[in-house]
Structures are given as structure tokens and as C-alpha cells.
Amino acid sequence: MTVGIDLIHFATADYYLGLDTFAQEKGTELEKYTIGIGQEKMSIAPPDEDIVTLAAKAARPILDQINPDAISSVLFATESGVDQSKSAGTYLHGLLGLSPHCRTVELKHACYGGTAALQMACALVKANPKEQILVIAADIAKYDVDSSGEATQGCGAVAMLVKAEPRILAIEPGSGYYTEDVMDFWRPNHRTTALVDGKYSTKVYLNSLKQAWQHFVSQTGRRFEQIDAFCYHIPFSRMSEKAHKALTKVAGMTLDKERFFAQIQPGQRYNRVLGNSYSASLFIGFCSFLDNAPGDLTEKRFGLFSYGSGCVAEFLTGVIQHGYQDVLMRQSHQAQIDARTPLNYQQYLDFYYPTITDPDNVAFEVHNRGAYRLAGIGHAIRRYQRRA
């Protein structure tokens, strides 16, 4: 029996800030972003969009293809939680109208949480092959104005249906993982924006990749040359190039330029125009590879590297299944990207830093054009609106 990703779909916000607009505002050269970090745009969530509405938009096309009552668990990974007690998965469960006979839980470890949810889902299905698990990874990346991370903001959510005999990716047994207590990126409870030591975080990321890879090889016996394509956690697109260069060195491989980029480049495309989506980033990269690969990926082995600051890392592999192209949702993905509205810099600031006098009682102006929106907060209770 194989277990893995049967369906996958992502969603993003209806607005974006172009890095050309950003560069002009900051008085910097555009190439600092387009070449230096490999970014062109970043999706910006309006005040009436949050991780729950993004997750609902990501999950809806999957649920439309199955019996929603078959979902036995919702595993919601995020570091942008909307409540310190109530799981975002429970809000999502209500918005989607799922069966009451369903587990819901929220998982957190920076950008790694989605991979933890995927592995837990696979374990649940292996224990009971009848189960179908909805895995969500959703985040809104926010940094302080004029901070080094401001140009790498973004948002997105990925929904994955995990079940036995999957139609897209069968996750292989065994993985390599690594944990170290470091302070490269963090967000204390009193802050709405993250703090990051960018250069140190890159150093920790690459060391974690080395450690997770070496553990992966020792646990599975699989070698670099047995893997056809690689997807990495992408805080910015150039990071996947740094990571792949580091991994080839650790693995003792020498690749020509064409093969090097063929193994990673299709997975960079969406991130360049969406920005960072934290826990969803790796899986949006996987969607990007599936949607934009120049050839058939059937039976190709993918290496997936997940990194969460603080830090936890994991390297795992999966094999693309026959008929995978029949269930991809590339048209929906591209349509969302193309339909976004550009913002000027002041509009971006108004969206990310709205003036709210009473956070326990607020009604949000309608900006979110999707089927699900955050209408407001009353008596400290979040009020969601379902339009479909």
C-alpha cells in the first residue's frame, strides 16, 4: 500500500505589491530584488483575509471532487495563528461544513509545520487505510517596515488530501531530520511581525540541510543520483539555488548548469511572484514544479527539504504516480496569480497596518473577493462570511 498526496491545491490573496514599486519607494535598484533574492512580486492579504479564509479557498476545490464527509482529520499547520487557544482548524472545519466526526488540530514550528502535518497524516492513514486526511499549511509573512525581511513578505495556503493509493505523490518510507535550538527567526506573542537574523538564518538553513541529508542517507540508503527533482523551502527564490548548490557539494556531485537548474527551476516560478508563505512555501514550490515542468514526471523521485527556523529540518522523498497530470489544478493556480490587483506602497501599508481602535470589536471593509472572508470581530469573537 502506498500513502501520500492524492490532491493538492493552493490559494493566495487577491492583491500584490510589485518589487518594482517597492524598490522605487525605498530608493533602491530593482535588481537587488529580482536578481539578488530572485523575487518579482509579493501577495498581500487585505484586513478581511487571514489564514482561515486562505485555507478555505485552498481546500474548496479538493472537497468539490470528493465526499467531504470522508475527511477524518484536519491538520492545520501555521505560524500565523489567529487564537492562542482555539485551533484555526476548527474555524476551517465550520467554514467548510465538514462532518462532526473529524479531528482538528493546529500544528506549529515556523515553516516546518506543514511537513510535520504531512508526516502525521501519512502515519494515520498507514494505521487505518480508510482514513482521508486534509492537511493545510497556511501563513501570512509579515516583517517590520524598513526591515531586511520586508521585501520577502507574502502569503498563501496549500491544501493536500492525504490517503492510501494517492494519485500524485507516494511518500517513501524513511526520512532524515535535524533539530537545534537557535534564534535565527522568531515572533514573540506580543508581536504581529517576525524578527529575523537573515545571514545567520541562511547559515543555519544550510547546516540543517547538510545534517538532515546525511541522516536521510543513513536511514534510507538512497543516494543523490537516485533523485530526479528537488523542492526546497523557499523564503526567497534564490535560496533554493543556494540550497541545491550546498547539497550537491555535500553529496559529492558535480552537475553542469543545465542539469542543476533542471532539478529545481520549475519549482521556483510561483514563489517569485507570490513571496514567502512560510509553512506553505515548500508545497507551493511542489505545485509549481508539477504545473511548470517541461516534461512528464511519471515515476520521477522528488526530494523535499523542509526547514523551519528555530530550528527543525527534514528531508524526505516521494515518487510521482501514473496519471498525476489528470488531477493537477494548474489552471486554478495560474488564474489566481493573474487575477490579482496591484497595490501602491501606501495601499500595502493600509492593508498590513490598518488603524484599529478596538481589536475586540471591528468590522472590516470588503476587499477580499473570495468565497470566504473575515467579516469582523465582535466581543473578541471572529466572524467569518461564506459567500458560496
C-alpha positions as CSV (number, residue, x, y, z in Angstrom):
1,M,0.0,0.0,0.0
2,T,1.2,3.5,-0.9
3,V,0.3,6.6,1.1
4,G,0.8,10.2,0.1
5,I,-0.7,13.2,-1.7
6,D,-3.8,12.4,-3.7
7,L,-4.8,16.0,-4.5
8,I,-3.1,19.4,-3.9
9,H,-4.2,23.0,-4.4
10,F,-3.0,26.4,-3.3
11,A,-4.6,29.8,-2.8
12,T,-3.3,33.3,-2.3
13,A,-4.6,36.8,-1.8
14,D,-6.3,39.0,-4.4
15,Y,-3.6,41.7,-4.2
16,Y,0.1,42.0,-4.7
17,L,2.9,44.6,-4.3
18,G,5.4,44.6,-7.1
19,L,9.0,44.8,-6.2
20,D,9.4,47.5,-8.8
21,T,7.0,49.6,-6.7
22,F,8.8,48.6,-3.5
23,A,12.2,49.4,-5.0
24,Q,11.1,52.9,-6.1
25,E,9.7,53.6,-2.6
26,K,12.9,52.5,-0.9
27,G,15.2,54.2,-3.4
28,T,17.0,51.0,-4.3
29,E,17.8,49.3,-7.6
30,L,15.2,46.7,-8.7
31,E,18.0,44.2,-9.4
32,K,18.6,44.0,-5.7
33,Y,15.3,42.0,-5.5
34,T,14.9,40.4,-9.0
35,I,18.5,39.2,-9.1
36,G,19.7,39.4,-5.5
37,I,16.9,37.3,-4.0
38,G,15.0,36.3,-7.1
39,Q,11.7,38.0,-6.4
40,E,9.3,40.0,-8.5
41,K,6.1,40.4,-6.5
42,M,4.6,39.5,-3.1
43,S,1.0,38.6,-2.4
44,I,-0.6,41.0,0.2
45,A,-3.6,39.9,2.3
46,P,-6.2,42.6,3.0
47,P,-7.5,43.0,6.5
48,D,-10.5,40.7,5.7
49,E,-8.2,37.9,4.7
50,D,-6.5,35.6,7.2
51,I,-5.1,32.1,7.3
52,V,-8.5,30.6,7.8
53,T,-10.0,32.2,4.6
54,L,-6.9,31.4,2.6
55,A,-7.1,27.8,3.8
56,A,-10.8,27.5,2.9
57,K,-10.1,28.8,-0.6
58,A,-7.3,26.3,-1.0
59,A,-9.4,23.4,0.3
60,R,-12.7,24.0,-1.5
61,P,-11.6,22.7,-5.0
62,I,-10.4,19.5,-3.3
63,L,-13.6,19.0,-1.4
64,D,-15.7,19.6,-4.6
65,Q,-14.1,16.4,-6.0
66,I,-14.7,14.1,-3.1
67,N,-17.3,13.3,-0.4
68,P,-16.4,15.9,2.3
69,D,-17.8,13.5,5.0
70,A,-14.9,11.2,4.2
71,I,-12.4,13.7,5.8
72,S,-11.5,12.1,9.2
73,S,-8.9,14.8,10.3
74,V,-7.9,18.3,9.6
75,L,-4.3,19.0,10.4
76,F,-3.7,22.8,10.1
77,A,-0.1,24.0,10.1
78,T,0.6,27.7,10.6
79,E,2.8,30.2,12.4
80,S,0.2,32.9,11.9
81,G,-2.3,31.6,14.4
82,V,-5.4,33.7,15.0
83,D,-6.1,32.5,18.5
84,Q,-3.8,31.3,21.4
85,S,-6.3,28.6,22.3
86,K,-8.8,27.7,19.6
87,S,-7.4,25.8,16.6
88,A,-7.6,27.5,13.2
89,G,-8.6,24.0,12.0
90,T,-11.9,24.3,13.9
91,Y,-12.8,27.6,12.3
92,L,-11.9,26.0,8.9
93,H,-14.0,22.9,9.8
94,G,-17.0,25.2,10.3
95,L,-16.5,27.2,7.2
96,L,-16.2,24.1,5.0
97,G,-19.1,22.3,6.6
98,L,-17.2,19.1,7.4
99,S,-18.5,16.1,9.3
100,P,-18.6,16.5,13.1
101,H,-16.8,13.1,13.3
102,C,-13.5,14.7,12.4
103,R,-10.3,15.5,14.4
104,T,-9.0,19.1,14.1
105,V,-5.7,20.3,15.4
106,E,-3.3,23.2,14.8
107,L,0.5,22.5,14.5
108,K,3.3,24.9,14.7
109,H,7.0,25.0,14.1
110,A,7.8,28.0,11.9
111,C,8.0,27.0,8.2
112,Y,8.3,23.2,9.0
113,G,4.8,22.7,10.4
114,G,3.3,21.6,7.0
115,T,5.8,18.8,6.7
116,A,5.0,17.6,10.2
117,A,1.3,17.6,9.3
118,L,2.0,15.6,6.2
119,Q,4.0,13.0,8.0
120,M,1.4,12.7,10.8
121,A,-1.3,12.3,8.1
122,C,0.6,9.6,6.4
123,A,1.1,7.8,9.7
124,L,-2.7,8.0,10.4
125,V,-3.5,6.5,7.0
126,K,-1.0,3.7,7.4
127,A,-2.7,2.8,10.7
128,N,-6.1,3.0,9.2
129,P,-6.1,2.9,5.3
130,K,-9.7,4.1,5.2
131,E,-8.9,7.5,6.6
132,Q,-8.6,10.6,4.4
133,I,-6.8,13.5,5.9
134,L,-7.0,17.2,4.9
135,V,-3.6,18.8,5.5
136,I,-3.4,22.5,5.5
137,A,-0.4,24.8,5.5
138,A,-1.3,28.5,5.6
139,D,0.6,31.6,6.5
140,I,0.9,35.4,6.1
141,A,4.5,36.5,6.2
142,K,4.9,40.0,7.8
143,Y,8.0,41.9,8.8
144,D,8.6,45.4,10.2
145,V,8.6,48.3,7.7
146,D,12.1,49.0,6.5
147,S,13.5,45.8,8.0
148,S,15.7,43.4,6.0
149,G,12.8,41.0,5.6
150,E,10.2,43.4,4.3
151,A,10.9,42.5,0.6
152,T,10.3,38.8,1.3
153,Q,6.8,39.0,2.6
154,G,3.9,37.2,1.0
155,C,1.0,34.9,1.8
156,G,-0.5,31.6,0.7
157,A,-2.2,28.4,1.7
158,V,-1.9,24.8,0.5
159,A,-4.4,22.1,0.9
160,M,-3.5,18.4,0.5
161,L,-5.7,15.4,0.5
162,V,-3.6,12.5,2.1
163,K,-4.8,9.0,1.6
164,A,-3.9,5.5,0.6
165,E,-3.1,4.8,-3.1
166,P,-2.6,8.5,-3.9
167,R,-2.8,9.8,-7.4
168,I,0.0,12.4,-7.3
169,L,2.9,11.6,-4.9
170,A,3.6,8.4,-2.9
171,I,5.7,9.3,0.1
172,E,8.5,6.8,0.6
173,P,9.4,5.3,3.9
174,G,12.2,6.9,5.9
175,S,13.4,10.4,6.1
176,G,16.2,12.4,7.7
177,Y,15.6,15.1,10.3
178,Y,17.5,17.5,12.5
179,T,16.8,19.9,15.4
180,E,18.9,22.6,17.0
181,D,17.9,25.3,19.5
182,V,18.8,28.5,17.7
183,M,17.5,32.1,17.4
184,D,17.6,32.8,13.7
185,F,13.9,33.8,13.3
186,W,11.2,34.2,15.9
187,R,8.0,36.1,16.8
188,P,7.1,36.6,20.5
189,N,3.5,36.6,21.5
190,H,3.2,40.4,21.8
191,R,4.4,41.0,18.2
192,T,2.5,40.9,15.0
193,T,5.6,40.9,12.9
194,A,8.6,38.4,12.9
195,L,12.2,39.1,13.8
196,V,14.9,37.6,11.8
197,D,18.7,37.5,11.6
198,G,18.9,36.9,7.8
199,K,22.5,36.0,7.3
200,Y,22.6,33.7,10.4
201,S,19.3,32.1,9.3
202,T,20.8,31.2,5.9
203,K,23.8,29.7,7.6
204,V,21.6,27.6,9.9
205,Y,19.3,26.6,7.0
206,L,22.3,25.2,5.0
207,N,23.8,23.4,8.0
208,S,20.4,21.9,8.7
209,L,20.2,20.7,5.1
210,K,23.5,19.0,5.5
211,Q,22.6,17.3,8.7
212,A,19.1,16.2,7.5
213,W,20.6,14.9,4.3
214,Q,23.3,12.9,6.0
215,H,20.7,11.4,8.4
216,F,18.4,10.7,5.4
217,V,21.2,8.7,3.6
218,S,22.0,6.7,6.8
219,Q,18.3,5.9,7.3
220,T,17.3,5.0,3.8
221,G,20.4,4.2,1.8
222,R,19.1,6.4,-1.1
223,R,21.7,8.5,-3.0
224,F,21.6,11.9,-4.7
225,E,21.7,10.4,-8.2
226,Q,18.6,8.4,-7.5
227,I,16.6,11.6,-7.0
228,D,15.3,13.3,-10.2
229,A,14.0,16.7,-8.9
230,F,14.3,18.7,-5.7
231,C,11.9,21.1,-3.9
232,Y,13.2,23.2,-1.0
233,H,11.6,25.5,1.5
234,I,11.8,28.9,-0.3
235,P,11.8,32.1,1.8
236,F,13.0,33.7,-1.4
237,S,13.7,32.1,-4.8
238,R,17.5,32.3,-4.8
239,M,17.6,30.3,-1.5
240,S,16.7,27.1,-3.4
241,E,19.8,27.7,-5.6
242,K,22.0,28.2,-2.6
243,A,20.5,25.0,-1.0
244,H,20.9,22.9,-4.1
245,K,24.5,24.1,-4.6
246,A,25.2,23.1,-1.0
247,L,23.5,19.7,-1.3
248,T,25.4,18.8,-4.4
249,K,28.7,19.6,-2.6
250,V,27.7,17.5,0.5
251,A,26.7,14.6,-1.8
252,G,29.9,14.8,-3.7
253,M,28.1,15.6,-7.0
254,T,29.2,17.8,-9.9
255,L,26.4,19.0,-12.1
256,D,26.5,21.0,-15.3
257,K,24.4,24.2,-15.3
258,E,21.6,22.7,-17.4
259,R,21.1,19.7,-15.1
260,F,21.5,21.8,-11.9
261,F,18.7,24.2,-12.9
262,A,16.5,21.5,-14.4
263,Q,16.3,19.8,-11.0
264,I,15.0,22.9,-9.2
265,Q,13.9,25.7,-11.6
266,P,10.2,24.7,-12.3
267,G,9.7,24.8,-8.5
268,Q,10.8,28.5,-8.3
269,R,8.2,30.0,-10.6
270,Y,5.3,30.6,-8.3
271,N,7.4,31.8,-5.4
272,R,8.9,34.5,-7.5
273,V,5.5,36.2,-7.8
274,L,3.9,35.2,-4.5
275,G,6.6,35.8,-2.0
276,N,7.2,33.8,1.2
277,S,4.3,31.8,2.6
278,Y,6.2,30.2,5.5
279,S,4.7,26.7,6.1
280,A,3.1,26.6,2.7
281,S,6.3,27.6,0.8
282,L,7.7,24.1,0.2
283,F,4.4,22.8,-1.1
284,I,3.6,25.8,-3.3
285,G,7.1,25.1,-4.8
286,F,6.0,21.5,-5.3
287,C,2.8,22.7,-7.1
288,S,5.0,25.0,-9.2
289,F,7.2,22.1,-10.3
290,L,4.2,19.9,-11.2
291,D,2.5,22.7,-13.1
292,N,5.5,24.0,-14.9
293,A,7.8,21.0,-15.6
294,P,8.7,20.8,-19.3
295,G,8.2,17.0,-19.5
296,D,6.3,14.1,-18.0
297,L,7.2,13.4,-14.3
298,T,5.7,10.0,-14.0
299,E,7.8,7.7,-11.7
300,K,10.2,10.5,-11.0
301,R,11.5,10.7,-7.5
302,F,11.3,14.0,-5.8
303,G,13.4,15.1,-2.9
304,L,11.6,17.5,-0.5
305,F,13.6,19.6,2.0
306,S,11.6,21.3,4.8
307,Y,13.2,23.9,7.1
308,G,11.6,25.7,10.0
309,S,13.6,28.3,11.8
310,G,14.4,27.8,15.4
311,C,15.1,25.1,14.1
312,V,13.8,21.8,12.7
313,A,14.6,20.3,9.2
314,E,13.6,17.2,7.4
315,F,14.5,15.6,4.1
316,L,12.1,13.1,2.5
317,T,11.3,11.6,-0.9
318,G,8.3,10.6,-2.9
319,V,7.5,9.2,-6.3
320,I,5.2,10.8,-8.8
321,Q,2.3,8.5,-9.8
322,H,0.9,7.4,-13.2
323,G,-2.0,9.7,-14.2
324,Y,-0.9,12.6,-11.9
325,Q,-1.4,15.2,-14.7
326,D,-5.2,14.4,-14.8
327,V,-5.7,15.7,-11.3
328,L,-3.5,18.8,-11.2
329,M,-5.1,22.2,-10.8
330,R,-2.7,24.4,-12.7
331,Q,-5.4,26.4,-14.3
332,S,-6.8,27.5,-10.9
333,H,-3.3,28.3,-9.7
334,Q,-2.4,30.5,-12.7
335,A,-5.8,32.1,-12.8
336,Q,-5.4,33.3,-9.2
337,I,-2.0,34.7,-9.9
338,D,-3.1,36.5,-13.0
339,A,-6.3,38.0,-11.4
340,R,-4.5,39.8,-8.5
341,T,-4.8,43.6,-8.3
342,P,-1.6,45.6,-7.9
343,L,-1.2,47.9,-4.9
344,N,0.8,51.1,-4.5
345,Y,3.0,51.3,-1.4
346,Q,0.5,53.3,0.7
347,Q,-2.3,50.8,-0.1
348,Y,0.1,48.0,1.0
349,L,0.7,49.8,4.3
350,D,-3.0,50.4,4.8
351,F,-3.7,46.6,4.3
352,Y,-0.9,45.4,6.6
353,Y,-1.1,48.0,9.3
354,P,-4.8,49.1,9.5
355,T,-5.9,51.6,12.1
356,I,-7.9,49.6,14.6
357,T,-9.0,51.3,17.8
358,D,-10.7,48.3,19.5
359,P,-9.3,45.0,18.3
360,D,-12.1,43.1,20.1
361,N,-14.8,44.9,18.1
362,V,-14.1,45.7,14.4
363,A,-15.9,45.4,11.1
364,F,-13.6,45.0,8.1
365,E,-14.2,46.8,4.8
366,V,-14.8,44.4,1.9
367,H,-11.6,43.8,-0.1
368,N,-11.3,40.0,-0.2
369,R,-13.1,38.8,-3.4
370,G,-13.0,35.1,-2.5
371,A,-15.8,32.8,-1.3
372,Y,-14.7,33.2,2.3
373,R,-13.8,36.3,4.2
374,L,-13.2,37.6,7.7
375,A,-16.2,40.0,8.1
376,G,-15.1,41.3,11.5
377,I,-14.6,40.7,15.2
378,G,-17.3,41.2,17.8
379,H,-16.8,40.8,21.5
380,A,-13.4,39.2,20.7
381,I,-15.1,36.5,18.5
382,R,-14.0,36.2,14.9
383,R,-16.9,36.4,12.4
384,Y,-16.4,34.7,9.1
385,Q,-18.6,35.1,6.0
386,R,-19.2,32.3,3.5
387,R,-20.4,33.6,0.1
388,A,-20.7,30.2,-1.6
